[in-house]
Amino acid sequence: MMRRCSVCASPAPNALCQACRTLLVKPDFSCLNCGKPLPNDDSDTCGECRTSQPAFDAVIYASLYQYPIDHWVHQLKFGGQLTAAQIMAEALIPYLESTDVNTPIIPMPLHPSRLRIRGYNQAAIIAKIIAEKQNRRLLQNALIRTKATKMQAELREKQRQANVAGAFKCPEKLNHETVLLIDDVLTTGQTLRSAAKTLKKAGVKTVIAAVFSRSKG
């Protein structure tokens, strides 16, 4: 049975039809570490990563964070539109096919207080869909959030690092060579940096951040 595109409702085999997939925009050149768009191919690493190497080793994403991508993210995160998670997962999957299917998935966790308010963890929903479609192991509780942080979007860039410092914990030792850390959006990357640092302290060797969208800056 043919599905319908979640955006325009035209017949489509997946959550996005071919026409609406063109709304997903990737830069021509980007940083090998954090995925930040670069103006040209004069360097493969952005200035920020050269100054401060992030704890994660690479970032995979499906689109830059711009309209209507930002609208979809807000629909999922704040509007309860869980169908948007299907769009995000299916958009990410083609970019994950180059990674080993034995690489497990870890969703970015929410603090229990925020989970109670929102009722769901959008990263966990995206991760579950990817895990099922790619037959990957889902490590649902390998990473937990122990600090009730403020919303990163409400803070200035310099405040964001302090906000998420020490915010995560791994209940058990993780003996994985590589993991995929799933989230919906990367802005400054401070949350992913903190989470990846915690995962590496727990024993993970390589952390690949896989997010639906990434900010231009």
HUZI-V492645 format. One record per pair of residues at least 12 apart in sequence whose ideal C-beta (glycine too) atoms are under 8 Angstrom apart, sorted by sequence separation. I is the first residue (numbers start at 1). GAP is how many residues later the second one is. D is the distance in whole Angstrom. If there is no record, write none. Layout:
i = (I I)
gap = (GAP GAP)
d = (D D)
//
This chain:
i = (3 5 8 29 32 33 34 36 72 76 109 152 7 31 32 33 36 108 110 150 196 31 34 107 109 149 181 5 31 34 72 108 109 149 181 7 33 72 107 124 107 147 192 31 149 181 107 147 192 33 34 107 146 147 179 33 106 107 146 147 34 105 145 146 33 35 145 146 186 33 35 144 145 167 33 34 35 105 143 144 174 179 186 32 33 35 62 105 143 144 164 168 178 181 183 185 37 143 144 163 164 167 168 176 177 178 179 181 183 184 185 186 188 63 142 160 166 167 170 174 175 176 177 178 179 180 181 182 183 184 185 186 187 62 142 161 164 165 169 170 173 174 176 177 178 179 180 181 182 183 184 185 186 188 62 141 142 160 164 168 172 173 174 178 180 185 61 105 107 157 160 170 60 104 105 142 161 170 62 101 103 104 105 106 107 112 161 61 92 96 101 102 104 105 109 111 114 153 26 60 101 102 104 108 109 110 111 113 139 152 26 60 106 107 109 111 152 26 27 85 89 93 97 106 111 142 24 25 26 82 88 92 96 104 111 143 152 24 25 60 80 90 152 23 85 89 93 139 25 77 85 89 93 82 86 90 25 85 89 136 23 24 77 23 76 76 130 143 127 143 111 126 143 126 142 126 109 123 123 142 7 123 122 24 15 21 15 16 15 104 103 106 108 16 105 106 108 15 16 103 104 105 106 107 108 14 15 103 104 106 107 6 103 105 6 100 99 6 7 130 6 99 108 96 108 126 108 106 88 103 77 76 99 73 73 96 95 92 92 60 65 92 65 91 65 88 56 61 59 59 56 59 54 56 56 54 55 54 55 57 73 56 73 55 54 55 69 70 55 69 55 60 65 57 59 60 61 63 64 65 57 58 59 60 61 62 63 64 65 66 35 56 57 58 59 60 61 62 63 64 65 34 55 56 59 61 64 56 61 34 59 36 35 37 36)
gap = (12 12 12 12 12 12 12 12 12 12 12 12 13 13 13 13 13 13 13 13 13 14 14 14 14 14 14 15 15 15 15 15 15 15 15 16 16 16 16 16 17 17 17 18 18 18 19 19 19 20 20 20 20 20 20 21 21 21 21 21 22 22 22 22 23 23 23 23 23 24 24 24 24 24 25 25 25 25 25 25 25 25 25 26 26 26 26 26 26 26 26 26 26 26 26 26 27 27 27 27 27 27 27 27 27 27 27 27 27 27 27 27 27 28 28 28 28 28 28 28 28 28 28 28 28 28 28 28 28 28 28 28 28 29 29 29 29 29 29 29 29 29 29 29 29 29 29 29 29 29 29 29 29 29 30 30 30 30 30 30 30 30 30 30 30 30 31 31 31 31 31 31 32 32 32 32 32 32 33 33 33 33 33 33 33 33 33 34 34 34 34 34 34 34 34 34 34 34 35 35 35 35 35 35 35 35 35 35 35 35 36 36 36 36 36 36 36 37 37 37 37 37 37 37 37 37 38 38 38 38 38 38 38 38 38 38 38 39 39 39 39 39 39 40 40 40 40 40 41 41 41 41 41 43 43 43 44 44 44 44 45 45 45 46 46 49 52 52 55 55 56 56 56 57 57 58 59 59 60 60 61 61 62 67 68 70 71 71 72 72 73 73 73 74 74 74 74 75 75 75 75 75 75 75 75 76 76 76 76 76 76 77 77 77 78 78 79 80 80 80 81 81 83 84 84 86 87 93 96 105 107 108 109 111 112 114 115 118 119 120 120 120 121 121 122 124 125 125 127 130 133 133 135 136 137 138 138 139 139 139 139 140 140 141 142 142 143 143 144 144 145 148 148 149 149 149 149 149 149 149 150 150 150 150 150 150 150 150 150 150 151 151 151 151 151 151 151 151 151 151 151 152 152 152 152 152 152 153 153 155 155 178 179 179 181)
d = (8 4 6 5 5 6 6 7 5 7 7 7 4 7 6 7 8 8 8 6 7 6 7 6 8 5 6 6 4 6 6 4 8 6 6 8 4 7 4 7 4 8 5 6 5 7 7 6 8 7 6 4 8 4 6 6 7 8 7 8 8 5 6 7 8 8 6 5 7 7 4 7 8 8 7 5 7 6 6 5 7 5 5 7 7 6 7 5 8 8 5 6 7 6 7 6 7 6 6 7 5 6 5 7 8 7 8 7 8 7 6 7 8 7 6 5 8 8 6 4 5 5 5 4 6 5 5 5 5 5 5 5 5 4 8 5 8 6 7 7 6 5 7 6 8 7 8 7 7 8 7 7 7 8 5 7 7 4 4 4 8 5 5 6 5 7 8 5 8 6 8 7 7 6 7 6 8 4 6 6 7 4 5 5 7 8 8 7 7 7 6 8 7 7 5 4 7 7 8 5 6 8 5 8 5 6 8 5 8 6 8 6 5 8 4 7 7 7 7 6 5 6 8 5 5 8 5 6 7 7 5 6 7 8 7 8 7 4 5 8 8 8 6 8 4 4 6 7 7 8 5 5 7 6 6 8 8 6 7 8 6 7 5 7 5 8 7 6 4 7 8 6 6 8 8 6 7 5 5 8 8 6 5 6 8 8 4 6 4 6 8 5 7 7 7 7 6 5 7 5 6 5 5 5 4 5 8 6 7 7 8 5 6 6 7 7 8 7 8 8 5 7 7 7 8 7 6 7 6 8 7 7 7 6 5 6 8 6 8 8 6 6 8 6 7 4 7 7 6 8 8 8 6 6 7 7 5 5 8 8 7 4 6 4 7 4 8 8 8 5 6 6 4 5 8 7 7 7 7 6 6 5 5 5 5 5 5 6 5 7 7 5 6 7 8 8 7 7 8 7 7 8 7 7 7 6 6 5 4 6 7 8 5 6 7)
//
